[in-house]
């Protein structure tokens, strides 16, 4: 039986894409993922993630989806969608592409049942779906997907910094460097999520206020 995990990276940042990943493996080979050190990506150093990322690509069938800031903004500002449903729609694409027998999803919604039903309705076949919170901590295959998504997202951030020759920190609203960069450059670059509070504050203040006033 082919089992798969789905996870995202970059849901919270004000800068850069959201990345979703699916990793799939024969259930009898899942132990190989544990053997190379797969666990929730947040528990690994960047160097460990990169090494394990390459191992996962050898062991698993996988797919990645990069969701642009513009697409994130469109979902957040929509009257009939939101970030959770955007993730669900991308999960459907990943599942239909890989077609595992069983899929475990780390659910961003508080309503597990509604999220599961939403995805089931849109799939073009009927795999077994397991929808849980903190699935990346409980299931090795979801942890594998979390590593794929995290490394891919980090690589996208490196590309943005190199392309635009800037350093905006991590891109997360909790990062002082990101806040300061957004304040000064909110209207200069195409990689901001304009629906985010950090960007909204920057544009309202016209880039004139100091960091401590955010």
C-alpha positions as semicolon CSV with decimal commas, in nm:
position;residue;x (nm);y (nm);z (nm)
1;X;0,000;0,000;0,000
2;X;0,129;0,342;-0,096
3;X;0,096;0,596;0,184
4;X;0,152;0,970;0,152
5;X;0,185;1,275;0,373
6;X;0,109;1,636;0,289
7;X;0,251;1,941;0,465
8;X;0,321;2,307;0,399
9;X;0,593;2,557;0,479
10;X;0,568;2,935;0,480
11;X;0,207;2,987;0,582
12;X;0,287;3,279;0,814
13;X;0,550;3,497;0,640
14;X;0,471;3,837;0,492
15;X;0,736;3,773;0,224
16;X;0,767;3,494;-0,031
17;X;0,567;3,191;-0,141
18;X;0,381;2,924;0,051
19;X;0,511;2,579;-0,047
20;X;0,317;2,253;-0,019
21;X;0,463;1,905;-0,058
22;X;0,345;1,548;-0,085
23;X;0,576;1,255;-0,011
24;X;0,466;0,900;-0,091
25;X;0,626;0,562;-0,019
26;X;0,530;0,196;0,004
27;X;0,417;0,145;0,363
28;X;0,664;-0,139;0,413
29;X;0,951;0,101;0,328
30;X;0,849;0,382;0,564
31;X;1,107;0,262;0,816
32;X;1,378;0,374;0,572
33;X;1,268;0,735;0,624
34;X;1,313;0,701;0,999
35;X;1,652;0,542;0,939
36;X;1,781;0,852;0,757
37;X;1,660;1,081;1,036
38;X;1,321;1,201;0,915
39;X;1,122;1,391;1,177
40;X;0,928;1,717;1,194
41;X;1,133;1,975;1,002
42;X;1,118;2,224;1,292
43;X;1,324;1,981;1,502
44;X;1,611;1,974;1,251
45;X;1,889;2,220;1,169
46;X;1,908;2,364;0,814
47;X;2,207;2,138;0,736
48;X;2,021;1,830;0,862
49;X;1,713;1,923;0,660
50;X;1,915;1,964;0,341
51;X;2,085;1,626;0,384
52;X;1,759;1,449;0,463
53;X;1,580;1,636;0,181
54;X;1,810;1,464;-0,069
55;X;1,750;1,124;0,097
56;X;1,372;1,171;0,086
57;X;1,385;1,251;-0,286
58;X;1,562;0,919;-0,342
59;X;1,321;0,717;-0,126
60;X;0,986;0,878;-0,209
61;X;0,768;0,978;-0,495
62;X;0,704;1,345;-0,432
63;X;0,557;1,665;-0,572
64;X;0,589;2,030;-0,470
65;X;0,358;2,324;-0,532
66;X;0,475;2,683;-0,496
67;X;0,192;2,927;-0,415
68;X;0,276;3,289;-0,496
69;X;0,210;3,585;-0,264
70;X;-0,050;3,703;-0,517
71;X;-0,241;3,375;-0,495
72;X;-0,222;3,379;-0,115
73;X;-0,357;3,737;-0,111
74;X;-0,640;3,644;-0,347
75;X;-0,752;3,362;-0,115
76;X;-0,720;3,569;0,203
77;X;-0,917;3,859;0,055
78;X;-1,181;3,639;-0,112
79;X;-1,543;3,634;0,003
80;X;-1,582;3,263;-0,063
81;X;-1,236;3,121;0,015
82;X;-0,952;3,157;0,265
83;X;-0,602;3,028;0,327
84;X;-0,728;2,693;0,460
85;X;-0,936;2,623;0,150
86;X;-0,648;2,732;-0,073
87;X;-0,430;2,470;0,099
88;X;-0,707;2,213;0,060
89;X;-0,736;2,286;-0,314
90;X;-0,359;2,243;-0,357
91;X;-0,371;1,921;-0,152
92;X;-0,630;1,787;-0,397
93;X;-0,395;1,860;-0,688
94;X;-0,108;1,682;-0,513
95;X;-0,317;1,376;-0,421
96;X;-0,471;1,342;-0,769
97;X;-0,123;1,361;-0,921
98;X;0,047;1,100;-0,698
99;X;-0,258;0,879;-0,632
100;X;-0,155;0,706;-0,307
101;X;-0,384;0,454;-0,138
102;X;-0,375;0,643;0,191
103;X;-0,306;1,011;0,258
104;X;-0,230;1,178;0,590
105;X;-0,276;1,553;0,599
106;X;-0,164;1,804;0,858
107;X;-0,482;2,008;0,886
108;X;-0,467;2,390;0,916
109;X;-0,839;2,416;0,996
110;X;-0,993;2,379;1,341
111;X;-1,273;2,176;1,179
112;X;-1,108;1,845;1,086
113;X;-1,427;1,687;0,952
114;X;-1,520;1,976;0,722
115;X;-1,166;1,993;0,585
116;X;-1,169;1,619;0,515
117;X;-1,510;1,632;0,343
118;X;-1,403;1,930;0,131
119;X;-1,101;1,738;-0,002
120;X;-1,291;1,410;-0,051
121;X;-1,549;1,585;-0,271
122;X;-1,281;1,721;-0,504
123;X;-1,068;1,409;-0,548
124;X;-1,104;1,206;-0,867
125;X;-1,063;0,874;-0,680
126;X;-1,120;0,750;-0,324
127;X;-0,807;0,705;-0,112
128;X;-0,823;0,666;0,264
129;X;-0,786;1,012;0,418
130;X;-0,645;1,081;0,764
131;X;-0,680;1,447;0,864
132;X;-0,518;1,552;1,192
133;X;-0,356;1,843;1,372
134;X;0,022;1,821;1,427
135;X;0,042;1,523;1,192
136;X;0,405;1,609;1,117
137;X;0,490;1,515;1,476
138;X;0,292;1,190;1,470
139;X;0,363;1,042;1,126
140;X;0,701;0,992;0,959
141;X;0,561;1,031;0,607
142;X;0,411;1,371;0,696
143;X;0,740;1,474;0,855
144;X;0,907;1,382;0,524
145;X;0,666;1,613;0,340
146;X;0,737;1,887;0,596
147;X;1,110;1,864;0,520
148;X;1,052;1,878;0,145
149;X;0,829;2,184;0,183
150;X;1,060;2,362;0,427
151;X;1,378;2,315;0,224
152;X;1,200;2,413;-0,098
153;X;1,060;2,726;0,071
154;X;1,403;2,818;0,214
155;X;1,552;2,779;-0,134
156;X;1,289;3,014;-0,277
157;X;1,378;3,273;-0,013
158;X;1,747;3,244;-0,103
159;X;1,659;3,297;-0,470
160;X;1,455;3,609;-0,389
161;X;1,740;3,758;-0,185
162;X;1,993;3,683;-0,460
163;X;1,771;3,809;-0,741
164;X;1,684;4,139;-0,573
165;X;2,015;4,175;-0,386
166;X;1,841;4,241;-0,053
167;X;1,830;4,091;0,294
168;X;1,484;4,091;0,449
169;X;1,557;3,834;0,720
170;X;1,331;3,531;0,754
171;X;1,026;3,696;0,600
172;X;0,819;3,629;0,913
173;X;0,628;3,914;1,084
174;X;0,799;3,834;1,414
175;X;1,143;3,911;1,265
176;X;1,258;4,271;1,340
177;X;1,466;4,276;1,020
178;X;1,160;4,172;0,815
179;X;0,945;4,440;0,982
180;X;1,205;4,709;0,918
181;X;1,255;4,598;0,558
182;X;0,879;4,596;0,494
183;X;0,843;4,944;0,645
184;X;1,110;5,087;0,415
185;X;1,038;4,888;0,099
186;X;0,668;4,796;0,101
187;X;0,615;4,947;-0,247
188;X;0,945;4,846;-0,410
189;X;0,932;4,466;-0,448
190;X;0,682;4,211;-0,583
191;X;0,729;3,945;-0,314
192;X;0,517;4,090;-0,030
193;X;0,186;3,941;0,083
194;X;-0,022;4,256;0,073
195;X;-0,307;4,107;0,273
196;X;-0,076;4,065;0,576
197;X;-0,103;4,304;0,869
198;X;0,271;4,383;0,857
199;X;0,242;4,512;0,500
200;X;-0,088;4,689;0,567
201;X;0,068;4,880;0,857
202;X;0,367;4,974;0,643
203;X;0,154;5,120;0,366
204;X;-0,072;5,308;0,611
205;X;0,230;5,465;0,776
206;X;0,388;5,541;0,442
207;X;0,716;5,387;0,551
208;X;0,782;5,680;0,782
209;X;0,738;5,529;1,128
210;X;1,009;5,366;1,330
211;X;1,029;4,996;1,410
212;X;0,914;5,042;1,771
213;X;0,586;5,194;1,653
214;X;0,469;4,874;1,481
